[in-house]
Amino acid sequence: MNEPGANLATLKALVEAFNAHDLDLIMSFFAVDAVLEMPRGPDPWGRRHVGAAAIREGLRSRFEGLPDVHYGDDTHYVDGDMGISQWTVTGTTPSGEPIAARGCDFYSFRGGKVVKKDSFWKIVEKA
């Protein structure tokens, strides 16, 4: 089991890396065999990316879809090798549509690296 304080520091650093749009830094937190499950996709679990190369591509496409994406109002919780980050995601699509939604990520760690990130967003309905 990892030190919970180290996993908590990882979650906080990941938010900073995402907000900096630094793919190299983000990927440094993931194990080579990690799994990323995005909130949208063709399956009940969203879109699943397995392995570092697939995760990098999935995150690259996230930054293209929301070029100014930002995660704010974040809080983080860790219990052993499991962690949760809660945040508000904001950004603007390439077509100019603003996005603002509350969400969370469920993390699993192994040896100080993220082995799974499962991401959820609220579905915001326009009035």
C-alpha positions in Angstrom: 0.0 0.0 0.0 1.2 3.5 -0.8 1.5 6.3 1.7 -1.9 8.2 1.7 -0.1 11.5 1.9 1.8 10.8 -1.3 -1.4 9.8 -3.1 -3.1 12.9 -1.9 -0.1 15.0 -3.2 -0.4 13.2 -6.5 -4.1 14.1 -6.9 -3.4 17.8 -6.2 -0.4 17.8 -8.6 -2.6 16.1 -11.3 -5.1 18.9 -11.2 -2.3 21.4 -11.6 -0.9 19.5 -14.5 -4.3 19.3 -16.2 -4.8 23.0 -15.7 -1.4 23.6 -17.3 -2.4 21.3 -20.2 1.0 19.6 -19.7 0.5 16.1 -21.2 4.1 15.0 -20.4 3.6 15.9 -16.8 0.2 14.3 -16.6 1.5 11.1 -18.1 4.3 11.0 -15.6 1.7 10.2 -12.9 0.2 7.2 -14.8 1.5 3.6 -14.9 2.3 2.3 -18.4 -0.6 -0.2 -18.1 -3.1 2.3 -16.7 -6.8 2.6 -17.7 -8.6 5.9 -18.3 -12.4 6.0 -18.5 -13.8 9.2 -19.9 -17.3 10.5 -19.0 -18.6 10.3 -22.5 -18.4 7.5 -25.0 -20.2 4.6 -26.7 -20.3 2.3 -23.7 -21.9 2.5 -20.2 -18.4 3.3 -18.8 -17.8 6.0 -21.3 -14.8 5.7 -23.6 -12.0 3.5 -22.2 -8.3 4.1 -23.0 -5.9 1.3 -21.9 -2.2 1.9 -21.7 -0.1 5.0 -21.7 -0.2 5.7 -25.5 -4.0 5.4 -25.6 -4.4 7.5 -22.5 -2.2 10.2 -23.9 -4.3 10.3 -27.1 -7.5 10.4 -25.1 -6.3 13.3 -23.1 -4.9 15.1 -26.1 -8.4 14.9 -27.7 -9.9 16.3 -24.4 -7.7 19.4 -24.7 -8.7 19.8 -28.4 -12.4 19.5 -27.5 -12.0 22.0 -24.6 -8.9 24.0 -25.4 -9.3 26.2 -22.3 -10.4 23.4 -20.0 -9.9 24.2 -16.3 -10.6 22.2 -13.1 -11.4 24.4 -10.1 -13.1 24.2 -6.7 -11.2 20.9 -6.3 -11.1 18.7 -3.2 -9.3 15.4 -2.8 -9.7 12.4 -0.6 -7.5 9.3 -0.2 -7.9 6.0 1.5 -4.9 3.7 0.9 -4.6 3.0 -2.8 -8.0 4.6 -3.7 -8.6 8.3 -4.2 -11.3 10.7 -5.2 -11.0 14.2 -6.7 -14.1 16.5 -6.9 -14.0 19.6 -9.1 -15.9 22.0 -11.3 -14.8 21.7 -15.0 -15.1 24.8 -17.1 -14.1 25.6 -20.7 -15.2 26.5 -24.1 -15.7 24.2 -27.1 -14.2 25.1 -30.4 -17.6 26.2 -31.6 -17.8 28.7 -28.7 -20.2 26.8 -26.3 -19.3 27.4 -22.7 -19.1 24.3 -20.4 -19.4 24.3 -16.6 -20.2 21.1 -14.7 -19.4 19.5 -11.4 -17.6 16.2 -11.6 -15.3 13.7 -9.9 -12.6 11.2 -10.7 -12.1 7.9 -8.9 -8.5 6.8 -8.8 -6.7 3.6 -8.1 -2.9 3.6 -7.3 -0.2 1.0 -7.5 3.4 1.8 -6.5 2.8 5.5 -6.4 1.3 5.6 -10.0 -2.3 6.0 -11.2 -3.5 2.6 -12.6 -7.1 3.7 -13.1 -8.8 7.1 -13.5 -12.6 6.9 -13.9 -14.1 10.3 -14.6 -17.7 11.5 -14.1 -19.4 14.8 -15.0 -22.9 16.1 -14.1 -25.2 16.4 -17.2 -26.1 20.1 -17.4 -29.4 20.7 -19.1 -30.1 24.1 -20.6 -33.4 25.7 -19.5 
